Amino acid sequence: MDGIDLYVLIFVVIAISLAYLVDDLAFLSKGFGGLYGINALAANLSSSIFLFNRAAMSLILPALGFLVDSGISIKTMLLAIIGSAFLMCLLKVIMYLKITRVILFLSWVAKKIYGAKRVSSQELDFIGVAYKGRVELKPTLAMVLFVAGMTIPSVMAIYFFDNRAFFIQLGFVFNMAGSLLTILFIERKVALDAEKLVSGKLSQDSFIASISSIILSRAVGVFVYALIAAGALVLMTQGVQ
């Protein structure tokens, strides 16, 4: 592997990890809307974060394509995927542990964009809330599908090099499945809970515990995916021996 390939590989590892961390910010923006009682503005903030994140992620796909065309080995790609997944998992766990601080950061961003008068100050109401998330199946599975959609096509394109265009396009199928799970079930639940919170039918403690569960589940999903990739690498290594 020459110098340019190594730099591109490092870029891919870090960029994928950060991209799906920003995805969490887009998701938490909806939770922020419920806590501050500004669901419409929070939805716009979430869409803006998602848009800029997808624009940034568009740079990752050509980088992955470059690595495939440069003749990178499957083992090297799997090592990069494993490293990126574990880094992603670590960042998501930190976000889960500091979720109220992240929400305060989002309130600061919202005040800068929409004006301080539109975003009321309720920091002291929830900053010390004790919450305990739990692992849920849907967000865990959705996260696995998202990361798979970003990485599996590149691995398959290396193995079936002559059909690499087909396999790279196949990533959209995984992303579509993850998006359906997220929008139809996960985001729907957050939106309903946010409305209940605004109307006083749900407590702040329960709401924060609910959204923190999704972040925790996404971290578990990435960890599971890292284990699957590690297992594939071990099987491949044993097969060579």
N, C-alpha and C positions, 0 to 999 in steps of 0.2 A: 504494500500500500504506500503510494507516494504522499508527499506533503499535502497537496490539495485535497486528496481523498480523505485524509485524516481530519483536516479542518472541517470539511463538509460533514463528516460523520459526527464530530463533536457538536457541530451546530445542530444537527438533527436530534441528537440525544437531548440537548438542553431545550431546544425549541419545542419539541413535542411535550416535554414535561411542563414548560411554562404555559403553553397553549391551553392545555386541559386544566391548568390552575386558574387561568383567566376565565375559562368556561364556568368554573365554580363561582366566580364573582358575578357573572351574568345571571346565574341561578339564584345566588343570594340576594341579588337586587330585588327579586320578587318578594323574598322574605322581609327585606328592609322596608318595602312598601307597606306591608301589614303592620309592622311595629310603629311606623311613623304616620300611618293613616293616609298615605299618598300612593295608592295602588296604581293609578294611571301614570303618574310621573315615574314611578319605579319600573313599570313595564317598559316605558320609553328608554329609561337608563339601561335596562337589561338588553333591549334590542340594540342599543348603541354599542354596548360592550361586546355583544355577540358579533355585530357587524365588523368592528375593528379587529376582533380576534380572528374571524374567518379570513379577513384580508391578510393578516399576518401569517395565518396557517397556509395560505396559498403559496407562500415561499418555501414551505417544507416539502410539498409534493414534488416540485422540480428538483429539489436537493436529493430526495429519495430516488427519483428517476436517474439523476446523474450517477448516484452510487451504483445502481443496477447496471447502467450502461458501461461504467468503468470496470466492471468485472469483479466487484466485491464478492467475497465468499459468503455462503449462507451462515457459516459459523460466526463470522465477524458481524453480520447483520443481526443474528440472534443475540450476540453479546451486547450490541448497541440497544436492542429492544429491551433486554433484561435490565440494563443499566438505566435506561430512560424510565422504565416502569417502576423500579424501586425508588428512583428520585421523585417521580410523580407521587408515589404512595407517601413518601416522607413529607412532601409539601402539603398534601391533602390532610394528613394527620395534624400537621401544625395549624392548618386553617381550621380544622375541627376544634382543636384545643383553644384557639383564639377567635372563635367565631363572633363573639360580641365586639371585639376590637375591629374585626373586619367590617362589621355592620356600621360601626362608627366611622370607619374610613369611607364607606360608601355614602354615609350621610354628608361627609365633608365634600366628596365629589359632587353629590347632588346639589349642595348649596352653591358650589362654584358654577354649576351649569344652569340651574333653574332659579337661583336666588335664595338667600337665607330666609326670607320671609315665607317662602313656600314650603320650607322644611322646618318643622317645629323641633325644638331641642328637648329630647327625652332620654338623654344619655343615662342619667342617674336611675331611671326607671328599670333598666334591664342590664346595665353593665355588670352588676354583681349576681345575675341570675345563675343559679346552679342547674345544670342540665346534664342529661345522660342520654346519649344517642344509642340507637340499636341498629344492627345490620338488617337491611331489608332486601328482598330478592330483586325487585324490579330495578332500582337504581344500580345495584351491583351488576346485574346482567347487562343493563344499558351501557355501563362504563366499559365492560369487557367488549361489547360490540363496537363501541367507538374506537377503542385502541386497536382492536383487531382490524377495523376498516382502514386504519392508518398504516398498519405494519404488515399484516399477513400478505396483502397483494405484492409487496416488494419482495418478500421471501419467496413467494410462488413464482414471481417473475425471474428471480435469479435461477431457480431450479428448472423452470420451463422457459428458457431465455428466448426461444423463437416465438413464443406466444405471450411475451411480456406485456404488450399493449392490452390484451384481453384481461390479464390478471390485475393489472393496475386499475383498470376501469371497474373491476369487480369490487373494489373497496367501497363504492357507493352503495352497494347492497347492504353491507354491514352497517354503514352509517344511517341508511334509511331505517333499518330495523331498530337501531338505537334511538333514532329521533322519534319514531312512532311510540316507543315505550316511554320516552321522556315527556313528550308533549301530551299524549292521550291519558297517561296515568300519573306520572310524577309531578309535572308542572300543574296539571289540573288539580291535584290534591293540595299543592301549595297555594294555588289561587283561592280555592274554597276555604282553606284554613285562614288565609289572610283576610278574607271577607268576614269570617266568623270572629277573628280577633278585633277587627274594626268595629263590629256590631256588639262586642262584649260577650260573645258566646264561647270564646276560647281565651284561656289565660296566656300571658306572655311566656310563662315557664313552659307550658305545653307546646306553644308555637315554636319556640327556640329549640326545644328538644326534638320536634318534628323535623325542622329543616337541618338540624345538626346530624340527624340520623341519615339523611340523604348524603351529606358530605362524607360521613364515616363509611357508608355503604359504597360510595364511589372509590374511596381509598382501598377498601377490601377488594373491590372488583379489579383494581389495578394490580394489587398484590397477587391475586389469583392468576391473573394473566401473566405476571412475571414468573410465577411457579410453573405455569404451562410451558412458557418459552424456555425456562431452564430445563424442564423435563425433556423437551424436544432436543435441546442441545446435548444433553447427556446421552440420549438414545442415539443421536447422530454420531457422537464421539465413540460410543461403544460399537456401533456398526462399522466404523472405519477400522477399529482395532480388530 
